[in-house]
Amino acid sequence: MTKRESNSTSSFGYGLLTGALITGVCAAYKDYNINKHRNEILDHVKSLFLREGPIEAAWIEHMPAPYSDSQHSAKAYFGGVTRDEDGTLQQYQFAVDAKNGELLDIYKI
């Protein structure tokens, strides 16, 4: 292998490594923002429930899923809240628009 071929191979390797590193950083940043947004949505829904009294637990799914009703068709996060109502645990399920955080649906299970 000549010196010129060796430099081409090294340059290609460095370029490939740099591309992989940039892709990894971008993916991690995107994942961080998605998780941050999802947690902000859950905090907002919890704050709505806390207006009516204490809650026992709350959760939200990691990935948005398709949601549609007569008024909306969007990707939504689904989640739930458990609260103590008159000594009985009551569960609610909700759907929130993944893009803007709008509460789409909430119902007692």
C-alpha positions as CSV (number, residue, x, y, z in Angstrom):
1,M,0.0,0.0,0.0
2,T,1.4,3.4,-0.9
3,K,1.5,6.3,1.4
4,R,-1.3,8.0,-0.6
5,E,-3.6,5.0,-0.3
6,S,-2.8,4.8,3.5
7,N,-3.8,8.5,3.9
8,S,-7.1,8.0,2.0
9,T,-7.9,5.0,4.2
10,S,-7.1,6.9,7.4
11,S,-9.2,9.9,6.2
12,F,-12.1,7.7,5.4
13,G,-11.9,6.0,8.8
14,Y,-11.7,9.3,10.6
15,G,-14.6,10.6,8.6
16,L,-16.7,7.5,9.4
17,L,-15.8,7.8,13.1
18,T,-16.7,11.5,13.2
19,G,-20.0,10.8,11.4
20,A,-20.9,8.1,13.9
21,L,-20.0,10.3,16.8
22,I,-22.2,13.2,15.5
23,T,-25.1,10.8,14.9
24,G,-24.8,9.4,18.4
25,V,-24.8,12.9,20.0
26,C,-27.8,14.0,17.9
27,A,-29.7,10.9,18.8
28,A,-28.9,11.3,22.5
29,Y,-30.0,15.0,22.3
30,K,-33.3,14.1,20.6
31,D,-34.0,11.4,23.2
32,Y,-33.3,13.8,26.0
33,N,-35.7,16.4,24.6
34,I,-38.4,13.7,24.0
35,N,-38.0,12.5,27.6
36,K,-38.1,16.1,28.9
37,H,-41.2,16.9,27.0
38,R,-43.0,13.7,28.1
39,N,-42.1,14.4,31.8
40,E,-43.4,18.0,31.4
41,I,-46.7,16.6,30.0
42,L,-47.0,14.2,33.0
43,D,-46.2,17.1,35.5
44,H,-49.0,19.2,33.8
45,V,-51.6,16.4,34.1
46,K,-50.6,15.7,37.7
47,S,-51.0,19.4,38.5
48,L,-54.6,19.3,37.1
49,F,-55.4,16.4,39.3
50,L,-53.8,18.0,42.3
51,R,-56.4,20.8,42.1
52,E,-59.0,18.2,43.2
53,G,-56.8,16.6,45.9
54,P,-53.8,14.4,46.4
55,I,-52.7,11.7,44.0
56,E,-51.2,8.3,44.8
57,A,-49.3,7.6,41.6
58,A,-49.0,8.7,37.9
59,W,-47.4,7.3,34.8
60,I,-47.0,8.0,31.1
61,E,-46.0,5.7,28.3
62,H,-42.6,6.2,26.7
63,M,-43.6,6.4,23.1
64,P,-46.6,8.2,21.5
65,A,-49.2,6.2,19.8
66,P,-51.9,7.0,17.3
67,Y,-55.0,8.6,18.8
68,S,-58.2,9.6,17.0
69,D,-61.7,10.7,18.0
70,S,-64.4,12.8,16.3
71,Q,-62.4,16.0,16.8
72,H,-58.7,14.9,16.8
73,S,-56.3,12.7,15.0
74,A,-52.8,12.8,16.3
75,K,-49.9,11.0,18.0
76,A,-50.6,11.0,21.7
77,Y,-49.0,9.9,25.0
78,F,-51.2,7.7,27.1
79,G,-50.9,7.6,30.8
80,G,-52.8,7.3,34.1
81,V,-53.3,8.7,37.5
82,T,-54.4,6.9,40.7
83,R,-56.0,8.8,43.5
84,D,-57.6,8.1,46.8
85,E,-61.3,9.0,46.7
86,D,-63.3,8.4,49.9
87,G,-60.9,5.6,51.0
88,T,-61.0,3.8,47.6
89,L,-58.2,4.0,45.0
90,Q,-59.6,5.3,41.7
91,Q,-57.8,5.2,38.4
92,Y,-58.0,7.5,35.5
93,Q,-56.5,7.2,32.1
94,F,-55.6,10.1,29.8
95,A,-54.4,10.9,26.3
96,V,-52.3,14.0,25.6
97,D,-51.2,15.4,22.2
98,A,-47.5,14.5,21.8
99,K,-46.8,17.8,19.9
100,N,-48.5,20.5,21.9
101,G,-49.4,18.8,25.2
102,E,-53.1,19.4,24.8
103,L,-55.2,17.1,27.0
104,L,-57.3,15.1,24.5
105,D,-59.2,12.7,26.7
106,I,-59.5,11.6,30.3
107,Y,-61.8,9.0,31.8
108,K,-62.3,6.9,34.9
109,I,-61.3,3.2,34.7
